[in-house]
Amino acid sequence: MSNLDLAKRLVELLGGKENVVKAANCMTRLRVVCKDVSKIDAEGIKNTEGVLGLVIDHDSYQIVLGPGKAKKITDICIQELGLPKESGDWQENKSAIKSTQKSNKLKDVIKLIAEIFIPLIPAVIAAGLFNGFASLIGQLMSDGMLSGDIFRMIQLIFSLFGTAFLGYFAIFTGIRSAEVFGATPALGGMIGGMSIGAALIDISTMLGLYNEAVPLESVLTTGKGGIIGVIFGVWILSIIEKNIRKRVPDVLDLIITPFTSLLIAGVIFIFVIMPLAGFVSDGLVSVLSIIINSTNPFIRIISGFILSAIFLPMVLLGLHHGLIPIYAVQLEAMGGVSLFPVLAMAGAGQVGAAIAIYMVAKKVGNKRLQGIITGALPAGFLGVGEPLIYGVTLPMFKPFITAGLGAGFGGAYIMFTQVLANAWGPSGMVAIPLMQGTNGMMNYFIGLVISYAAGFIITKMVIKDSDVLSV
């Protein structure tokens, strides 16, 4: 089935384009919000060739298609088949969704976070890879394994590419937050730019809020509050801008609205939101540091095991997007992300469990299950776990649990060796270049192998022939 045929079939099964409120994509999924869920053929979507799985959350349907393909199908649905593109204003389509549906505040917040960060993920991944390769070349040059101006030039170019995004992450976040909250994107970018402006240090010093001995402990300094502060600052901006625009004559709107909105929101952002968000983010980093940087290896091992073991249930509940601001806070405060490498072990546990199930399926002659696993394993090794989750381990349930337990052992090793990543993105083998330094890459690979092995062993011990025969 071609991508166009698949897109047409999915629109038909979603109840037609008139039933779709908005459509967007993340790395592996076409995400749609629908007006009337009774018009949707969920089973038909699941059984469509090319669909790897389906996640349903009230009116929101996430159709798992895999990396690359999700973007292509979404583009076809929007550009050629007329599905409404996600508008960015988080309130715009609220009235189109059935009012009888129950609201879950936590999930609403997490959806909001996902809408802000998902479009930024490709740039996060690219920048992380460039920084990772730049760091690797620099380390090899320091060790004497590489030399010459050509490698120095490559290192500088890669570093330039990487910092082009991560160095201005706050600005990109401000722009995207403004799109989501319905503010002017350029003004949102200015709020993000304020948070990293050098003049903040002078302002903070004049007010006695700057700690010259330990700048990071200042009440107000560049980057204080990080991404969390920028999101709240842009939210305040959106409220102020909308209210001013309602009251300003059309002829003066272009001059008065942006100037006044930014003046009021900027002052609130600098003197209220940044210090408060800084307090929150500093506290979050401190709590994480107690676990991650603990001198007690037992604490690191236990925390790594638990985090990896529970990550897949978090994915199923849609809670994993709520971790993205924590990734961003870690990246800003620590220069690397420690949670991502740990949680990436969850997919590796699925791979190990699937191999164990394949062996049992081969023994009992379950050809159908063998075929599913054979088709899904390559994607699993590359960090795309949905085919294995929705096609194998979750329907059988017990392997879903054993896979998580197996992943825990890999996560424990990752936390014990304190692996840091330059960014976050796909897991599995493709994430190796995202890790910091050759030791980080090696330890991440070892963690994957441990998760593969532990997921395989635990599943092989638990799964019986009858479990596979009945699938």
PyMOL commands that set and color helices and strands:
alter all, ss='L'
color gray80, all
select helices_A, chain A and resi 3-13+17-19+37-39+42-46+69-79+94-96+105-142+149-166+169-181+185-194+199-206+215-217+226-247+250-292+297-316+320-334+339-343+345-364+367-381+386-396+398-417+428-434+437-462+465-469
alter helices_A, ss='H'
color red, helices_A
select strands_A, chain A and resi 20-25+29-34+53-57+60-64
alter strands_A, ss='S'
color yellow, strands_A
deselect
rebuild
show_as cartoon
